[in-house]
């Protein structure tokens, strides 16, 4: 894997819908492993009361951001959490001053506090929820969308009040040559490498063109639910999070309170190592949220990573993989059975739909 892309603050919001893992994870799982990313998947996992969570990432700053999420969960109310992260802006006082004071109250590790304080100071203590390179890329996408589609067309999409109305609006107003032009301009390797991936953009081996891939993914989102209920559609077309009902699941009050209640009884481990090598050295892990890490594997690692980690998993443990544009070549799945079909309804409700999701269960050979 090319590490250059992962040496910076890439994710601050959520590039995946952790609601899927929330529904897949059994309660009271002894040991859960999750790729860190922005850290927003960890709060939903906490809501299922695991005994231990190991948060893994090769990026120290992403781990620091997750630590910040956990400490704001531990320290503050739901309303305060939403304000601190920038989901809502309704608290009294000068926001920058309030956020700085809130940050100073948190019990962060010295290294994380130093890294994060620097980021906040550069950002003048404004919210950093949309400050990652991934988020900024899709905010840029939204500006192109407004230029090509027109702001009025996009606003009309988010004004739809029923899924039937939205489907008709998408068909009659959104889709067409402007929509295809938009996806052709922004939805390709050259654009994403220039804006975000720095040469690490996954090789497309889906058998579909980029236009087909993104057209189908967005169509699933348009057919799934109202656009205002989807954080990814808000980000990519509005360039902001405007509608409460579409915030990522970490912002849901029920999930937040369940995670907060469970937190004192959960052991959290921070792991800044290569995911596969670290997993291979473990024992009896019950659940792995792998994110789309495997999309970046090459060579022998691409085909053999499941074989490498198998000994670190308990029997019947679940592994959740997301494949973005790239499905590992000749992946050896021996020792696992694919149970994805059991969860098709859950996968269809996932709020990003840019990934092929695969759910595997560990079984003895």
N, C-alpha and C positions, 0 to 999 in steps of 0.2 A: 504494500500500500504506500502511496506517496504521502509522506507526512507533512509536506509543506502546507497543505490546505488546513490541517488540523492544529496548527501552531498559533491560532489566533481565536478571538471571540467570534465564533461563527453563528452560534444559536443562542437566542435570548428569549424567544417566545415558545414555539412548539412547531417542529416540522413534521410531526406525526400526531395522531389523535390517540392519547393514552387511555381513552375510554375503552378501547379494544382490550388492552392488557388488564384494565380494571375488571372487566367481565370474565377474562380468561383465568385470572389468578385465583386459586382456591384460598379460602380464609385460613389463617394461622399456618401458612407455609413456613417450614423451618428455616429455609435459606433461599432468598431471592437475589438474582443478579440482574442488573440493568445497566445498559449503556447510558452514560450520563446525558450527553447532548446539552440542552438548555437546563436540564434538571426538572422540567415540568412534568415528566412522567413519574417522578418519584413520589410526589404527594398523593396521586391516585393509588399507587401501589401500597403506600402506608395505610390507606383506608381499609385494606384487607387484613390488617393486623399480622403481618409476617413477624417471625421472631428475629430475623436478621435480614438486612439488605446490604449487598455489596454494590457500590456505585463505581463503575469502571469507565475510565476515559484516559487517553494519552495526553489530553490537554489539561494542564493544571488550572487554567483560567475557567474552563467549563466546570471542573470540579468545584472551584471556588464559588461559581455562580449557583451551583446546586446547594452548596453549604449555606449560602445566603437565603435560598428559598426555604430550606429546612428551619433555619433560625428565625425567619420572619413568621413561619407557621407556628413555631414554638412560643414566640414572644407576643404576637399581636392577634387582635381579633380579625374576623373575616373582613370587616369594613376597612380596617387599617392595612391589612394585607393587600387588598385591591388598590388602595391609594398608593402604597409604597411602590408597588410594581407598575403602576400606571394604567391599571384597568379602569379605575374611576378617579374622578378629580374633585369630588364633592366635600372634602374635609376643609375645615376653616384654617386660616393662617396662610403665610406665604409658603407655597408647596416646596420650594427648594430648601428652605430653612427647616421645615417640618421633617422632610425626608432625611436630611443630614442628621438631625437630632435622633431620629428613629434608628438610623444606621449605627450611630455611636453607642446605642444601648445594646446592640446585639453581641452575643458571646461567640464571636468568630475566632478561628485560629489566626495567629499573627500573619502567616503567609497569605491567607485568603483575604484578611482585612486589608493588608497593604495593596494587593492587586486590585481589589474591588474599589477601594478608596480612590485610587488613581483614576479608574474608569469613571467613577461618579464625578470627580472633580473636573475632569475634561468635559464632562457632559453637564457641568454647572448644576449638579444634583437634580437634574430632571430625571424622569423615569428612564430606565434602560431596557424596558420590555421589548422595544423594537430597534435595538441598537446593534444586533448581530449582523454579520455580513449576509447571512441568509435572509433575514428580515428586510434589510436595506435593498437587497436585490429585488425582492418582490414588491417593495414600495416603488422602486424604479419601474418595475413591470406595470404597476397601476397607472403611473404617469403616461406610459406609452399607450395603455388601454384607453385612457381618457382622451388622448390625442387622436387615436384611430376610431374608436367607437363613439366618442362624444360623452361628456359628463352626463347629459340628460338621459341617454340610453342606459347608462350604468345605474344612475339613481333610480330609474324606473324599475330595474330588476329588483332592487332591494325594497321597493315599495309594494311588490306583489304580496297579496294577502292569502293566497292559497296555492298549493302545489300545481293545481290545474291551470291557474292563471299564469304561474311562472313558466310552466312548460310551453304554453302558447307564446308567451312573451319572448322566451329564448328562441323559439323557432322563427317567430315573425320579425323580431327586432334585433336580437343579439347576433345570432348566427348568420352566416353569409360571407361575402368576400372580405369584409372588414375583420371579422373574427378570424378567418383563415390567415389573413395578412398578419394580424397580431401574433398568432401562435407561430407562424413561420419566422417572424423576426426575433421573438424572444425565446422560443422553445427549440433551441438547437445547441449543440455542443460548443460552437464557437462563441455564442453569446454568453452562455453560462461559465465557460472557462475564463472569459474576459472579465466578467463581473464578480465571479464567486470562486470557482473551483481551481483556478490557476493551473490548469492542465490535468487535474485529477478527476474530471467529469467522467462518470462511468461509461464504458463502451456499450453502445446500444446493440444488444443481441436478441431483441424481442421479436424480430421479424416484421416490425412495423416501422414506418417512418416516424420521425419526431412529431410531425403534424398529426398523424393518426393516433399516436400514443397520447398526446396531450388533449386532442379533441375528445377521445373516448373517456379520459379521466374526468375532464370537465363536464361531459355529458352526464356521467354518473352522479356528479355532485349536483347538477341542475335538477336531475330527476329524483334525487334522494330526499331533499327537504328544502325549505325556504332558504334563500341565500343569506338572509339576515341571521339565520341560526348557525352559520358556518364561519368559523374564524379564518379559515384559509381563503374563502371567497372574499371576505371583508378585506383581508390584507392585500390580496392580489388585484382586486378591482377597485376598492376604495382607498387603499393605501393606509388604512387605519382600522382599529377596532372600535366600531361605533355602536354596536347593538349588544346589550348585555346577554341576551339569549344565545348569542353565538360565541361567547368567550370559551377558551379552552377549559377542559374539565377541572383543572386545578383550581379554577376560580368559582366552581360550583359550591354553594354554601354547605350542602349536605356532605359532599366529598371532603371539603376542607375540615369540617367539624369532626368527621370520622377519623381523618388522618391525624388531627390535633390530639384527639383522645387516645389514639393508639401509640403516638410517638414516644411517650416515656417508657414504653415496654418493648421498643424495637432497637436492636443494636444496629448502628449504621457504620459501615466500613468504607473508606475512601481509597480507591485503587487507581494509581496512575501507572498503568502497565498495559502491555499488549493484551487484548481481551482473550484471544485464543490460548496463548501460552499460559496465562494466568488461570483460565478455566481448567486447562489440562492438569494443573497441579492441585486442584481442589478435590473435595469428596462430598458426595450426598447433596448436591445442589438440586433444589426442587423445581425451580422456574427460572428461565433465562429470557429476558427481553433484549433481543440481539440488535434491535433497530435495523438499519440497512447497511450495517458494517460490511457484510459479505459482498455487497455490490462493488466494493473497491479492492477485493482480493484478486491476486494474479498468481499464475504459476501453480505449484503444487498446493499452496495454501487454499486456492480457490476450490479445488476438488476434494481436499482432504480435511478441511477444518472441522467437520462434524466428527470424523474419526478421532481427531486430536482431542476434542473436548469430551468425548463419550464417557471416559473413565471418571471424570469429575462430577458426573450427574448421578442422581439416585434413579432407580428404576421407576418408570412411569412419570418422570419429570417432563415438563413441557418446555419446548424451545420455540419462541415466536420469532420468525424471520420476516424481514421486509426486503423485497428486491426492487431496486429502483433502476429501471431501464436494462439492468444487467442481471441475468440469472446465471449463477455459477456453472461453468462448464463441467460436465461429467461429475457432478457432485455425488460423492459416496454417502448414501443414506443408510447403509447397513447398520443395524443396531437401533434404528428408529422406524416408526411407522408414521405415515402422514395422516393426520386426522383433520385436515383443513376443512373438508366438506361438512363436518359437524358444526362449523362456525361460520358458514356462508352468510347467514343472516346478520351476524355481528360485523363481519368484514364489510358487508354492503353498507353498513351504517357508519363506517369509519370516515372521518371528516376531511381527509386529505385526498385519498383515492389515487395517489400517484405511485403507489406501491403494489406489487403483487405480494400478498401476505401468505406465508406458509407456516402452518402449525404442526410441529412434530412431537411425538411422544417417545421417550426413551424406552426401549425394550431390550431384554437380554437376547442375545443371538441364539 
